[in-house]
Amino acid sequence: MQVGEINGIEDLEALRLEWSRLWERCPHATIFQTPEWLLPWCRNLFGGGSLWSLAVWRDGRLAALAPMFIWGGERKCISMTGAGVTDYLDFLCEPDVAAPAVQMILGRLGQREDNWRVCVLDDLPPESPLLARGAIPESLAWRRESCANCPVLDLPATVEELYRRLPHKFQVDLRRAKNRLARAGKLEVELAGEPTLPWCLASLFELHQARWQARSQTGMLASGALQAFHREAAAGFLRRGALRLWVLRLNGAAAAVLYAFARWPRLYIYLGGFEPSLSRLSPGTVLMSLAIEQAICERFQQLDFLRNPESFKRLWGARDRWSQRLVIRRSGAAAGGVGAGVADAA
């Protein structure tokens, strides 16, 4: 195996096909490690610094990829590509060579002392190869800590079983919400396809923004750069068959929208929104129930609600699942509370 450096988006783009094939060979990789997600981030959201990735090749085939960037001027901090809008970030490694590949990548990191001072790897999923015992070379000092709570719902085999295990009050409230919405007019559910994707995304932007404006706050989709990023990412996921973008229409107008990504056995619920004037009808809750039912019908095993433990996630029966943060320094630069060892994680 050999490790090499990749500089600039053009070099990453040239690797797209190999990258995509590597992702397909990694059954535990998240949807956020695809070129369909990270390349649009580089084009639309990269805020400055230098793209700097490391790739491991085995017999001429891409076996691991660590997409990163360097920022912060003299501080020279390394972070993972996709930071800010991505709920899980990680190195992408073929399972049978994950341990040596991580060692090679971090070993190269340690050799390039001129490139960085601290490496902060946020939002690592619990199964990340970076968190395996002995993954980090002794030449590097490190600290591990909890990063974000990403509740997950283990899906039953049938829709009937899902509703049987919900709290009784929530069952009653959900049934009443469906009845109220049905009495309000004609209901339709649109699943985005190629012809309808622009309208579905426009509905997402509008309804998500309306919800935040009702609180006199700026929503996360307010900027043109973020909207351009999601247009590109959603189109890429649609081509891959990984996009699930539902719009619930009431009398022809968008009442609620749910933006999700699929990679079996997990469905990732990324973002949603609803028309604030219809809040008494709970269109967002109704649409969520329809999406979960569809996930069960598609034989998904888990629904990942991603960051933030909002109360509605617990109503559905989601359990806590913490992503991790790994802070790495060269052993000779372990100031600032970073030392060799591991901190207790929740």
Steps between C-alpha positions, in 0.01 A plus 500: 500500500610855427377834631483813287392863537216664310494878468212701356147426389609411146703206632211389720261527206735286289477234772120502499441161335756316715366682805143395422604136450690506830191630681292218354752247637468649851167378642532700824584831331239773539328679214703812587827338385397494135638728228138607442508673840860611548581635153203744507622609844841579353345697215242694698587512870876476535586819685870522436827333583641206306333176400738221600394136485688174545428186299619143547542281194522122504620328182389801297152520656380771738472335843455802730434872475529771765349823354630791708588868487744729681386835634568759770809683380792450737294265716484251210204290608393190305130417473296257294350612171126554545529667840206710615213347305591133541382284789756220457857547375757225469783340307372265230681165526447153354408284801776242454777764497344766724753467784819520291347768275421724798853441632647600164286814472575616853865404456521729198326766706771470761773533237358828366571708809525813289137463385309513828500559876174339608261257330138518617282220363139570596184290455667159476243217509554253787616229258768719340830320437669805653352403838630144498753411768854561380392695194707808580881480474701558818664802339170689534328626814124479503177554689158350439171648619128496427397732218126491419197292591350344183191304613414186302177304472525124455223415256272199552403258228147637462318832520254347746783417739633857475170651613447238772817605676435876492380675819120490517460878509722539194295238315182693577652836406634363173166346405321828573757696298447275198123539530519881533729525198277273293196715581690816397503406132661286234827336610778383265854380566764581238828306496760698308603364163697659219215718366377611846833542683526880443148559636555266797826673591339843465228380739767381744679835494176697534340298780817458702566871477140587588523298819808693613363837394195434716749495791673816372813296427709423193471140384791284391386508135491878468821542301530456126814289546317250721211477257742442209674230703176314570383528139819333383512240779131409465534455122800272554317292760199474270720355226645253751154404623575631850271805514176496696338843478131496587258791470155480659251711304175632638262619229793515258730716718802374691408450867806306621827369359750237616854471360669163556771275358500125464771244531374163612463403778468862616283796400646838600247773587687820419256791499134590494259789502130584504268791432479691831136599443411129499677413825173407674457225238848352570590440133867441586415223746262339253761506224759350735264212577449434128876506440563253783229272366666511157839423655356190665342393170843538335647275772726763652623390841577835656393863478779742584365837619851649493614785726299646789276301735170684439207372702304373197778250428455342841124477443572267209720287727844616387797422725809712554804442279802725541743597230857556613768768470866409462758771565850411383832678547860408450633363829737794531209745462259362757434830670148624555372196683561246225703204616548138407209292614123485480236690689186331621224543242128502566 
